[in-house]
Amino acid sequence: MTDLLTPGKFARPVDQQGVAHAWRARGYSCGLFVDPPGQEWLDFVHASNELVTVMRGRLEMTVAGQTMIAEEGDEVFIPRGAKHSLRNIHDGVSKWLYGYD
């Protein structure tokens, strides 16, 4: 485990509006990505902190050299300036939420 991953932060099934409300209270936006199996997002760096929560599926994420598996309801914190990558390792479409502060 890593301090970047909070398992089961949100109850399943994950409610997008509930996550958006919780994140707004913490100063974060909330958007949705829908990725096919095998979709990869590689080597991103942002000037703001980012949160990711899986609504459906499983994601393999690497944040600042730490690799973890994020499952439905988990929340991942990506600190500003941290290089990060994400891959849909689910056998179907994954839906995940992201937000920036």
Secondary structure, DSSP 8 states (H G I E B T S, - for coil): --TTEETT-S-SS--HHHHHHHHHHTT---EEEEE-TT-EEEEE--SS-EEEEEEESEEEEEETTEEEEEEBT-EEEE-TT--EEEEE-SSS-EEEEEEE-
